């Protein structure tokens, strides 16, 4: 697996966490979480901002969610509203040009570095419970403070603007940590993900 996908796999946070826990933390970076869990143990935590971790922008076709590192060293996912422009040279992210066209097509994400937690791993997560409150956007409206679980992690909705229930802002989405959800802990038990009822 290349370093671009090491820290983020859109529909599989279990693989993401495993990859983040096993990554080379000096040369790679992982974002979208505050803590990395392994069998309910906090083994990694986010530290100071560091270098970006994606390939630089090139003249090629980009799709929604594709990640690049801009000339300014920041990480950018191609956004859904103007993704067709992500391939245009005038929209290259992080160029520092007077007119920042790239802000229409690319969203800026913070960069973060992972390091081992001080001391030996702890067996206490910030939140630990069963996974019964699984994420279900089709049968529930989420607002700020609501909790939902997905793939062994517990997420808290951080906005009251309705985005936590919208397509593209699910807990596993690249926009989640910026716009809708944050990881607050882990959970045990069966994993469920309902689909729309017909």
C-alpha positions as CSV (number, residue, x, y, z in Angstrom):
1,X,0.0,0.0,0.0
2,X,1.5,3.4,-0.9
3,X,2.0,6.2,1.6
4,X,-0.9,8.2,0.2
5,X,-3.4,5.6,1.4
6,X,-1.6,4.4,4.5
7,X,-3.4,6.8,6.8
8,X,-6.8,7.0,5.1
9,X,-9.0,4.4,3.4
10,X,-12.4,6.0,2.8
11,X,-14.7,3.2,3.8
12,X,-12.6,1.2,6.3
13,X,-11.6,2.9,9.5
14,X,-10.4,-0.4,10.9
15,X,-7.8,-0.7,8.2
16,X,-7.0,3.0,8.7
17,X,-6.3,2.6,12.4
18,X,-4.3,-0.6,11.9
19,X,-2.2,1.2,9.2
20,X,-1.7,4.2,11.4
21,X,-0.6,2.0,14.3
22,X,1.8,0.1,12.1
23,X,3.1,3.1,10.1
24,X,6.5,4.7,10.2
25,X,5.7,7.7,12.4
26,X,8.8,9.6,11.6
27,X,8.2,9.7,7.8
28,X,4.4,9.4,7.7
29,X,1.6,11.3,9.2
30,X,-1.9,10.4,10.0
31,X,-4.9,12.7,10.5
32,X,-8.6,12.5,11.2
33,X,-8.2,11.0,14.7
34,X,-6.8,12.2,18.1
35,X,-5.9,8.8,19.4
36,X,-5.0,5.5,17.8
37,X,-6.5,2.4,19.4
38,X,-5.3,-1.2,19.3
39,X,-7.5,-3.8,21.2
40,X,-8.9,-1.0,23.4
41,X,-5.5,0.4,24.3
42,X,-4.4,3.9,23.6
43,X,-1.0,3.4,22.0
44,X,-0.5,6.5,19.9
45,X,-1.5,10.1,20.3
46,X,-1.5,13.2,18.1
47,X,1.4,15.6,18.7
48,X,2.5,18.8,17.1
49,X,1.8,19.6,13.4
50,X,4.3,18.2,11.0
51,X,5.0,17.7,7.3
52,X,2.2,16.8,4.9
53,X,2.0,13.2,3.8
54,X,0.5,13.0,0.3
55,X,1.9,13.2,-3.2
56,X,2.2,16.6,-4.7
57,X,-0.4,17.9,-7.2
58,X,0.3,16.8,-10.8
59,X,-1.6,17.5,-14.0
60,X,-3.9,14.5,-14.1
61,X,-7.5,13.6,-13.5
62,X,-8.7,13.8,-9.8
63,X,-11.8,12.5,-8.3
64,X,-13.8,13.5,-5.2
65,X,-11.8,12.8,-2.1
66,X,-8.4,12.4,-3.8
67,X,-5.7,13.8,-1.6
68,X,-2.6,15.9,-2.5
69,X,-0.1,18.0,-0.8
70,X,0.0,21.6,-2.0
71,X,3.1,23.7,-2.7
72,X,2.5,25.2,0.8
73,X,3.0,21.8,2.4
74,X,-0.7,21.4,3.5
75,X,-3.0,18.5,2.7
76,X,-5.9,19.0,0.4
77,X,-8.8,16.7,-0.6
78,X,-10.6,17.3,-3.9
79,X,-14.1,18.5,-2.9
80,X,-17.4,17.3,-4.3
81,X,-18.8,20.6,-5.5
82,X,-16.0,21.6,-7.9
83,X,-14.1,18.3,-8.4
84,X,-13.8,18.8,-12.2
85,X,-11.5,21.8,-11.5
86,X,-9.1,19.7,-9.3
87,X,-7.3,18.7,-12.5
88,X,-6.8,22.2,-13.8
89,X,-3.4,23.9,-13.4
90,X,-5.0,27.2,-12.3
91,X,-6.6,25.3,-9.4
92,X,-3.4,23.7,-8.1
93,X,-3.6,23.9,-4.3
94,X,-1.3,25.9,-2.0
95,X,0.4,28.0,-4.7
96,X,0.1,31.3,-2.8
97,X,-1.2,33.1,-5.9
98,X,-3.0,36.4,-5.5
99,X,-6.3,34.8,-6.7
100,X,-6.7,31.5,-4.9
101,X,-8.9,29.6,-7.3
102,X,-7.9,26.4,-5.7
103,X,-10.1,27.1,-2.7
104,X,-13.1,26.3,-4.9
105,X,-11.9,22.9,-5.8
106,X,-9.7,21.8,-2.8
107,X,-10.4,21.8,1.0
108,X,-7.5,22.4,3.3
109,X,-6.8,19.9,6.0
110,X,-4.5,20.2,9.0
111,X,-1.4,18.0,9.1
112,X,-0.5,16.0,12.2
113,X,2.1,13.6,13.4
114,X,1.7,10.6,15.5
115,X,4.0,9.6,18.4
116,X,4.0,6.8,21.0
117,X,2.1,7.8,24.1
118,X,4.2,8.4,27.2
119,X,4.9,5.3,29.3
120,X,3.4,2.0,28.5
121,X,0.0,1.6,26.7
122,X,-3.0,2.2,28.9
123,X,-6.1,0.1,28.8
124,X,-8.4,3.0,29.3
125,X,-9.9,4.9,26.4
126,X,-11.5,8.3,26.6
127,X,-14.8,6.6,26.2
128,X,-15.4,2.9,26.3
129,X,-18.8,1.3,25.9
130,X,-20.7,-1.1,23.6
131,X,-21.3,-0.2,20.0
132,X,-25.1,-0.2,20.2
133,X,-25.4,3.5,19.1
134,X,-24.2,2.8,15.6
135,X,-24.2,5.4,12.9
136,X,-27.5,5.4,11.1
137,X,-28.1,8.5,8.9
138,X,-31.2,7.2,7.3
139,X,-33.2,6.8,10.5
140,X,-31.7,9.4,12.8
141,X,-31.0,13.2,12.6
142,X,-27.7,14.0,14.4
143,X,-26.9,17.3,16.2
144,X,-24.0,18.6,18.3
145,X,-23.1,16.3,21.1
146,X,-24.8,13.2,19.7
147,X,-22.7,10.0,19.8
148,X,-22.5,7.3,17.1
149,X,-20.3,4.3,16.6
150,X,-18.7,3.0,13.5
151,X,-16.1,0.2,13.1
152,X,-15.2,0.1,16.8
153,X,-14.8,3.9,17.3
154,X,-17.2,6.3,18.9
155,X,-17.7,9.6,17.2
156,X,-19.3,12.8,18.5
157,X,-21.2,15.2,16.3
158,X,-19.5,18.6,16.5
159,X,-22.0,20.8,14.6
160,X,-25.7,21.7,14.8
161,X,-26.0,22.6,11.1
162,X,-27.3,19.2,10.1
163,X,-24.1,18.0,8.3
164,X,-23.6,15.0,10.7
165,X,-26.6,13.4,8.8
166,X,-25.7,14.4,5.3
167,X,-24.0,12.5,2.5
168,X,-20.3,13.2,2.4
169,X,-20.0,14.1,6.1
170,X,-20.3,10.6,7.6
171,X,-17.7,9.6,10.4
172,X,-15.5,7.9,7.8
173,X,-15.6,10.9,5.4
174,X,-12.4,13.0,4.8
175,X,-14.5,16.0,5.8
176,X,-15.7,14.6,9.1
177,X,-12.9,15.9,11.3
178,X,-13.2,19.3,9.8
179,X,-16.9,19.7,9.5
180,X,-19.0,17.1,11.4
181,X,-17.5,14.3,13.6
182,X,-14.6,13.8,16.0
183,X,-13.4,10.5,17.6
184,X,-14.0,10.5,21.3
185,X,-13.4,6.8,22.1
186,X,-13.7,3.2,21.2
187,X,-16.4,0.6,21.8
188,X,-16.8,-3.2,22.1
189,X,-19.5,-5.5,20.7
190,X,-21.3,-6.1,17.5
191,X,-20.7,-3.7,14.7
192,X,-23.8,-2.6,12.8
193,X,-24.4,-0.3,9.9
194,X,-28.0,0.0,8.8
195,X,-29.1,0.8,5.3
196,X,-32.1,2.6,4.0
197,X,-35.4,0.8,4.5
198,X,-37.5,0.3,1.4
